[in-house]
Amino acid sequence: MNQYELTVDGMSCTGCEETVTTAVKRVEGVHRVTADHETGHVEITAEEGTDDAVKRAIHDAGYDVPA
């Protein structure tokens, strides 16, 4: 199990948090997601090797994950 935090640009409200959380939860291997629009952080607990798929899901939901 891998726990990590990503910075996500563009979240401005609780609706954004829900959109990001829903998108990330759909990624196979993700077990837990917590998004916070005030800090711009998303905490993720997932299987190893899901990092790229999570970043892609966030991007596809309309938000940016800076490098």
CORPEQUI-V290047 format. One line per field, one symbol per residue. psi: psi as a letter, one per 30 degrees, with the letter a starting at -180 (. if undefined). burial: 1 if it has 16 or more other C-alpha atoms within 10 Angstrom, else 0. Layout:
BEGIN
psi->???
burial->???
END
This chain:
BEGIN
psi->kkklkkkkkfkflfeeeeeeeeeeffkkfkekkkkjfefgkkkkkllkgfeeeeeeeeeffglkjk.
burial->0000011110100001111110111010111011111001111111000010111111101011100
END
